[in-house]
Amino acid sequence: MFRALYDWTLRLASHRHANRSLAVVSFCESSFFPIPPDVMLVPMVLARRDQAYLIASVCTLASVAGGIFGYVIGYFLFDTVGQWLIDVYHLGPRMEGLKILYEDWGDLVILIAGITPIPFKLVTIASGFFQFNFLLFVILAAIARGARFFAIAWLLKRYGAPMQEFIEKRLTLLGWLFLLLLAGGFALIAFV
């Protein structure tokens, strides 16, 4: 299962629309899509290490743009689209606690969610809903997402061949660990 996805993404990395595809996934993940762009970012950087920072830039800019869209959903469309997304992720009962968390630690919430497997889309929508300072939100999102994607790009560019060998030898294990981290991020939001 993971091998086919990995091989497909490596092939996609050399396609002329690869960066656009990554941008679409990054944008969507920050506002409504459940799969993080890392599933495309890692194989794309491994396939084109010479363009690692360009790929990370595309990923970061699209992710921040998607975060702005998520913010707009929370700010203007919470009663329709935002509420539906909150229901999909079973966060309705947690909104009051999240509001208190935002009042005290909103900037830290955005930074942590932007770097970790915590679903960023939930933070972008909540930031708009709780009317977190928009400019500060954009700056924090850019810092957090940039730190995450550029760290991945730097590691893969610097240690590309050994990292690729490590990933390919343990692809199934790493795939399951990735899914576990993703599920853990959703669980953390749901139970905290």
Buried (B, 14 or more C-beta within 10 A) or exposed (E): EBEEBBEEBBEBBEEEEBBEBBBBBBBBBBBBBEEBBBBBBBBBBBBBBEBBBEBBBBBBBBBBBBBBBBBBBBBEBBEEBBBBBBEEBEBEEBBEEBEEBBEEEBBEBBBEBBBBBBBBBBBBBBBBBBEBEBEEBBBBBBBBBBBBBBEBBBBBBEEBEEBBEEBBEEBEEBBEEBEEBBEEBBEBBBEE
